[in-house]
Amino acid sequence: MGRTPLVQTPEADEGVGCGPWGPPHDESIMPVDFLLIGAHPDDVEWGVGGIALLLRDHGISLAIVDLTNGEMGSRGTPGEREVEANSAADCLGATRETLNLPDCGLVDSPENRRLIASVIRRYRPKIVVAPLWEDRHPDHAATGLMVQNSRLFCGLKTLDDPNPPHKPGAFLFYPIHKFHQPTFVVDTAPVFDRKLGLLRIYRSQFAPAAGDYLFALESRDRYYGSLIGARHGEALVSDQPIRLGNPGDLFSLLK
């Protein structure tokens, strides 16, 4: 799948190009079931790569949006990371794009909330998944806050946005560095080896010389898996109650 950069050009202020909050409504973009958001390329794969693989295996549609190109990272060039991100998206059968916001400069501002809302309104997902709003990396935390606070703008009919209002059924957040009591833990043991393969696509970040990052990843996933009696698991956190239409929906949460 293609990776579509969204560049805020000078012409946007003159009514040409992306406009102030997002790109024009694109009728060619099909609504997706899940919209997975990360601050940097590889955040989605690191936090919910197993879930993304399970979604793909079950024929559930997904799109990935990276807020930055990871240009401030100590390893890998933006060009290398773009190639890696495209390859990972192809493995997941996912559409992927970047918003070209500044790496190490993400801020939860009204403007960025509107930008996130515009993306959500364009993809029209049933569920939005983003980094937890608490993390040692400021960009991860800011992304979580931006997504949290985009809810209002997603449904506003009066918002100056080319995409019609859309209210996803749930917003869920994945911990990256900070351990957090999960709302759900998804058993990812059946796809854990494939998740490691997905992350190894990001050779600039996870090559052996880059350190033992994959060991830290497995330790985290083993911890969350242990909470549900599984070998590996990925955590999702809801900051609000999730509506179930009827008691039968409870059984859909169980094996």
C-alpha positions in Angstrom: 0.0 0.0 0.0 1.2 3.5 -0.7 2.4 6.0 1.9 0.9 9.4 1.4 2.7 12.4 2.8 0.5 15.3 3.8 2.6 18.4 3.4 1.4 21.8 4.7 2.4 24.0 1.9 2.4 27.8 1.7 -0.3 27.5 -0.9 -2.6 26.1 1.8 -3.3 29.5 3.1 -4.4 30.6 -0.3 -7.1 27.9 -0.6 -4.9 25.5 -2.6 -3.6 22.2 -1.4 -4.2 20.8 2.1 -5.9 23.7 3.7 -5.6 24.6 7.4 -6.6 21.3 9.1 -6.2 18.5 6.6 -6.3 17.5 2.9 -9.4 17.8 0.8 -12.0 15.0 1.1 -10.8 12.1 -1.0 -13.6 9.9 -2.3 -11.0 7.3 -3.2 -10.2 6.6 0.4 -12.4 3.7 1.7 -13.5 3.8 5.3 -11.5 1.4 7.6 -12.4 -0.6 10.6 -9.3 0.4 12.6 -7.2 3.6 12.4 -3.8 3.0 14.1 -1.9 6.2 15.0 1.7 6.6 16.0 4.0 9.5 16.7 6.9 8.0 14.7 7.3 5.2 12.1 7.5 1.9 14.1 5.4 3.1 17.1 2.4 1.2 15.8 4.3 -2.0 15.2 6.1 -1.7 18.6 2.9 -1.1 20.6 0.2 -3.0 18.7 2.0 -4.9 16.0 0.5 -8.2 17.1 -3.0 -6.7 17.1 -2.4 -5.3 13.6 -1.3 -8.8 12.4 -4.4 -10.4 13.9 -6.6 -7.8 12.3 -5.0 -8.5 9.0 -5.4 -12.3 9.4 -9.2 -11.8 10.2 -9.7 -9.6 7.1 -10.3 -6.5 9.2 -9.3 -3.3 7.4 -6.8 -0.9 8.9 -4.9 2.3 8.1 -1.8 3.6 9.8 -1.0 7.3 10.3 2.4 8.4 11.6 2.5 12.0 12.9 6.2 12.5 12.1 8.9 11.1 9.9 11.1 10.3 12.9 13.8 12.7 11.5 15.3 13.5 14.9 16.0 9.8 15.7 19.6 8.8 16.5 19.5 6.0 14.0 18.4 5.9 10.4 17.6 8.7 8.0 14.1 9.9 7.2 14.5 8.2 3.8 15.5 4.9 5.3 12.7 5.0 7.8 10.1 5.8 5.0 11.2 2.7 3.1 11.0 0.6 6.2 7.5 2.0 7.1 6.2 1.3 3.6 7.5 -2.3 3.8 5.9 -2.9 7.1 2.6 -1.4 5.9 2.7 -3.8 2.9 3.1 -6.7 5.3 0.0 -5.6 7.2 -2.0 -4.9 4.0 -2.5 -1.4 5.4 -2.7 2.1 3.9 -0.1 4.4 5.5 0.6 8.1 5.6 2.5 10.7 7.5 1.3 14.1 8.7 4.9 15.5 8.5 4.6 17.1 11.9 8.0 17.9 13.7 9.7 15.1 15.4 10.4 15.9 19.1 8.1 18.9 18.7 4.6 17.4 19.0 2.2 19.5 21.1 -1.4 19.1 22.1 -2.7 22.3 20.5 -6.2 23.2 19.1 -4.7 23.2 15.6 -3.2 19.7 16.0 -6.5 18.4 17.5 -8.3 19.6 14.4 -5.7 18.0 12.2 -6.1 14.6 13.9 -9.9 15.0 13.7 -9.7 15.7 10.0 -7.8 12.4 9.5 -10.4 10.5 11.6 -13.2 12.1 9.7 -11.6 11.1 6.4 -10.9 7.5 7.3 -14.1 7.1 9.2 -12.9 4.2 11.4 -15.0 2.2 13.9 -12.1 2.2 16.4 -9.1 4.6 16.8 -5.9 3.3 18.5 -3.2 5.6 19.6 -0.3 5.8 22.1 -1.1 6.2 25.8 -1.2 9.8 26.9 1.4 9.0 29.6 4.9 8.1 28.4 8.5 9.1 29.0 8.8 10.2 25.4 7.1 13.6 25.0 6.0 12.9 21.5 4.2 9.7 22.5 2.4 11.4 25.4 1.5 14.4 23.1 0.1 12.1 20.5 -2.2 10.4 23.0 -3.4 13.8 24.3 -4.0 15.1 20.7 -6.1 12.0 19.9 -8.0 12.2 23.2 -8.8 15.8 22.6 -9.7 15.4 19.0 -13.0 13.7 19.9 -15.0 17.0 20.1 -13.8 18.1 16.6 -14.6 14.7 15.1 -18.3 15.2 15.5 -18.6 19.0 15.0 -20.9 19.9 12.1 -19.6 23.5 12.2 -16.0 22.6 11.9 -14.3 24.1 8.8 -13.3 20.7 7.4 -13.9 19.1 4.0 -14.7 15.7 5.6 -18.1 15.1 7.2 -18.5 14.5 10.9 -17.7 11.1 12.2 -17.7 9.6 15.7 -15.7 6.4 16.1 -17.2 3.7 18.4 -14.1 3.7 20.7 -10.8 5.3 21.3 -8.2 2.9 22.7 -4.6 3.7 23.8 -1.5 1.4 23.8 1.3 1.8 26.4 4.8 2.0 25.0 7.3 2.7 27.8 5.0 3.2 30.8 3.2 0.2 32.3 -0.4 0.9 32.8 -3.4 -1.1 34.0 -5.0 -2.3 30.8 -8.7 -2.3 30.0 -8.2 -5.2 27.5 -5.2 -7.5 26.9 -5.2 -9.2 23.5 -3.5 -12.6 23.3 -0.8 -12.1 20.7 1.2 -15.3 21.4 0.1 -16.9 18.0 1.6 -14.0 16.1 4.5 -12.9 18.3 7.3 -14.3 16.1 5.7 -12.6 13.1 5.6 -9.3 15.2 9.4 -9.6 15.7 9.8 -10.1 12.0 7.7 -7.0 11.4 9.9 -5.0 13.6 13.1 -6.3 12.0 11.9 -4.6 8.8 13.0 -1.5 10.7 16.6 -2.5 10.4 17.8 1.1 11.0 16.2 0.9 14.5 16.4 -2.7 15.5 19.5 -4.1 13.9 21.7 -6.0 16.4 24.1 -3.1 16.7 21.2 -0.8 17.9 21.0 -2.6 21.2 18.7 -5.1 22.9 15.4 -3.3 22.2 13.6 -6.5 21.1 14.4 -8.1 24.4 12.7 -5.2 26.2 9.7 -5.5 23.8 9.3 -9.2 24.6 9.6 -8.6 28.3 6.8 -6.1 28.1 4.6 -8.3 26.0 5.2 -11.3 28.3 4.2 -9.2 31.3 0.9 -8.2 29.7 0.3 -11.7 28.5 0.9 -13.0 32.0 -2.1 -10.9 33.2 -4.4 -13.1 31.1 -2.6 -16.4 31.3 -1.1 -16.1 27.8 2.6 -16.2 26.7 2.4 -12.8 25.1 -0.1 -10.0 25.1 -0.7 -6.4 24.0 -2.5 -3.9 26.3 -5.2 -1.5 25.3 -6.5 1.2 27.6 -9.9 3.0 27.4 -10.2 6.4 29.1 -14.0 6.3 28.9 -16.7 3.6 29.3 -17.4 1.6 26.2 -21.0 1.1 25.2 -22.2 -2.4 24.6 -25.5 -2.7 22.8 -26.7 -5.8 24.5 -25.5 -8.5 27.0 -24.6 -10.7 24.1 -21.8 -8.3 23.3 -20.0 -9.4 26.5 -19.4 -12.8 25.0 -17.6 -11.2 22.0 -14.9 -10.1 24.5 -14.3 -13.7 25.5 -12.7 -16.6 23.8 
